[in-house]
Amino acid sequence: MIVDTALWNSLPVPALLLGSDDRISDANSAAELFLNISQRSLRGAPLWDKVTIDAPLEEAFVKAREQRSSLFVNDVDVGSGERPPMQCSILFSPLMGSDGQMLMMISPREMAHRLTQHQATGKAAKSAIGMAEMLAHEIKNPLAGITGAAQLLSMGLSAEDRELTDLIVEESRRIVKLLEQVEQFGNLRPPARRPVNVHDVLDRARQSAAVGFGAHMSFVEDYDPSLPRALIDADQLLQVVLNLVKNACEAGRPGGCVRLRSFYEPSLRVRQPDGTQARLPLQLEIHDDGPGLPPDIAGDVFEPFVSGRENGTGLGLALVSKLVTENGGWISVDSAPGHTVFRISLPRAPEAPPSGEN
């Protein structure tokens, strides 16, 4: 067992302690979350039964143990039976002062990729916003005239001809909705951040979905009831969650399941634009069992105008990323056939001073 339990569980990367028989002696909290397996289930289990690695490592691992040397493997898919694989780097290292024990540390590549991608996404969005806002303003005015003219024409037409004017009105309104979505990128007002119970927001989104666009799906709530309040704009968080839940419902088959999950992860930190480190311990996840994101766009789904749907605008997830980022949070996606998870990481609201204190 690791002597300093606090230090062991504070490590920000998943880590496993392996005995001389290749069984897991211990696992830290980050490994428990990464593998989606409890520490109790991991302890004593054979490593290769609990951790799947898309590379033939057993022979090299045995040699590293015998020679008391380190083994580093880059860019391999690591997962478990409880979660889809993720590209990672793995380090095996002998534990000094022990008899054959090895330390295994897993460094997911997805987190580093998403953190660096935020800046690129912001620049791409800004370059598109200027032109998009100008076009939206110029296009909405003539569209209103087209819609009004079509409605006037329909009054003196036969039912068959009214189908054409109705089509004009319907498509014009669809374009207006698209333009309104584009205009949201230009909203420079800072979010009204305050302490928010995220479960209230998740419940509102679930209720709206269950009686509307998600009526064909079942919903599962997996909440951590002890989760503290988040510091966020409640209306913007609702907009984000509704967008993600809607995507999950559209991806799933009739009778499929959308899972809403919340949990606390104390190790996640991100660097803010001013160079300071911010903790984002509150985690919200939206799971669906659909076919997953197309591989060719999976790494760019938060970029403007990138969409995996035939008639998609590619603005929904870009707007989601913008709102989460402006609220000091972080969003990521992990997708495989039958299992797609969008995770929102949020800052915790400061605790209120005890009653009577200034």
Helices and strands as residue ranges (DSSP letters): H 5-10, E 15-18, E 24-27, H 29-35, H 39-42, H 47-50, E 52-53, H 58-66, E 71-80, E 83-94, E 102-108, H 109-154, H 159-184, E 194-196, H 198-210, E 218-222, E 230-232, H 234-251, E 257-264, E 269-271, E 277-279, E 282-288, G 298-300, H 316-326, E 330-336, E 339-346
